Amino acid sequence: MDIKLFNYSLLLVAIGAYFIPVENIAKNNDIKDIPLVVFQKPLMYTVTDKNVSRIVEASHAIKYKNRDEMYDANIFLRNNLEKKNYKVETLEAQVIIKKGDDLNLRKDVKYNRDDFINLNTDALDYNIKTRLAKNNVAYEGYYYNNSIKGTNLYLDGRKNYMTSKDVHFEIEIKNKK
């Protein structure tokens, strides 16, 4: 009799368990960030009503859902500000990651503004809208043919303001004797 009671209780538990709602929560951690589009040797122009304001060229570019990655890339930004006396800013790097207006330049980064500012570094963060360049690694370059080296660069392209730490600046003086 006890075995019969035990079997009926198991049957009731099984029937009750059958009607209990179960949510199937299947988390697939294997889903990775898949590229939406891949471009080989892209060349992009941004055209305004006055001129071509930006040119982007790269060996290849990959567009993801929340970022763009460019490899061996050059970005030419034309000055559209009337009160500034430079024409073009050039950003060059082996890897550029773009999220919104922020550019993260990595590996062999070169920043040029016309022919008076030339900076070389391994990493640089640049905002296209605010024209702010920042980094926290060593850099070296030239400012009006004067040598400059330092770390922790902050360069404001709109206000022509630059700060840095551990700066070594060599000014070339021409003697008029």
N, C-alpha and C positions, 0 to 999 in steps of 0.2 A: 504494500500500500504506500509506503514511503517513496518508493521509486516512481510510482504513478503520480504522486503529488509533486515530486521533484520535476518530472517531465512536463506536467501541466504548467508549473510555475515558469519553467524555461520557455515554453510555448507562449505564455502571456508576456513575458519580458521581450521575446523576439518580435511579437506582434506590436507591442508598444513602441519598441525601438524603430520599427518600420515606419511609423507615422510621425516620428519626431523630425521636424524640418532640419536639414543640414545645409549649411552654406558651403559651397565649394570654393574655397579661397586658394587658388593656385597662383602663387607668385613665381613668375618666371624670371629668375635672376640672370638667365643667359641672354636676355635681350640687351644688346649693346647699342651704343650710339651709332646708328647706321647713316651713312651719307645720303643726302637727298639727291644731290647732283655733283658730278665730277667734271671739271673742265680741264682740257689739255691746252697749254699755251694760251690762256685767256688774255684779252686786251679789252679793257673797259674804259669808256669815256663818260664823264659826267658833264653834260652840256647845260649851260645857263643861257639866259637871253643875251648876255654880253660876250661870253667866251666859253672855252672848254676849261672848266674849273678843276677837274681832277682826271688823271690818267693812271690806271692801275694795270700793270703787266706782271705776269708770273710764269713759271714753268708749268705749274698746274695749281688749280684751286679746288677746294672741296667745300660744299655748302652743307652744313648740318642744320638741325632744327633751331638751335639757339646760337650758332656761331659760324663764322667762315674761316677757313684756314687756307693760306697761300704759301707757296714754297718758292724760293729764289725770286722774291717779289720786289718790285720797285713801285713806289707811289709818288706821283708828281702832283703837288698841290699848288695851284696858281693863286696868287694874292688877289683877292677881290676887295680889299680894304683900300679906300682911296688915300687915307692919311699915312699909309705905311710905304716905305721906300724900297721894298724888296719885291721881286717878281715871282720866284718859285721856291717852294720848299720841297726837298727830295728825301724820301725815307726809303731805305734799302735794307733788306735782311734776308737770311735764309728761310726763316719761318715768321709769318705774320698771322696772328690770331685776332680776328675782328669780332667784337661783341658790341653791337649798337654803334656808337661813335668812338668807342675805345679800341685802340690798336695795341696789342702786345707784340713787340718785335723781339725776336730771339736769334742768337747766333750771328755773329759778324754784322752787327748793325751799323749803318752809316746814316747820319743826319746831315743834310746840307741846306743852307739857306743862301741862295745865289752863290756868290763866291767869297762871302765874308765870314761865314760860320761853317765849320766842317768838324763834326764830332764822330768818333769811332768808339764803339763799346760792344759788350756782349748782350746787353738787355736794355730795352727802353720801352716805357709805357707812354703812349701819345693819344691825346683826345683831338679828334678832327674839328669839332665845333669850337672848343675853347682854346685850341692851339697850345695846350700845355704838354710839355715833355718832362718825364720824371724817370729816374732810375736810382738804384741803390748799389750799383757796382762801379768799378773803376771805368773811367773814360779818358780819352785823350783826343786832341784835335787842334784846330787853329781858329783864331778869332782875329780877323783883319791881319793875317800873316804873323800873328803872335801866338806862340805855343801855349797850350793850356792842358793841364792834367788834373784829375781830381776824382772824387767819388760823390755819390748822392746828389746827382744833378737835378735841378729844378729850373726849367726854362719856360717862361711865359712868352709866347710868340706875339701876343697882342700888345702887351705892355713893354716889350723889349727888356725884360727883367730876367736875370739869371743868378741863381745861388748854387753853392756847392760846398762840400766839405773836403778837407785835405787838398786844397788847391795849390798847384804850382803853375804860375803864370809867368812866362818869359816875354818881356816886351822888347821889341827890336827898336832901338833908337838910332836915328840917322844923325850923325855929326855933320854940322855945316861949318867946317873950318876952312 
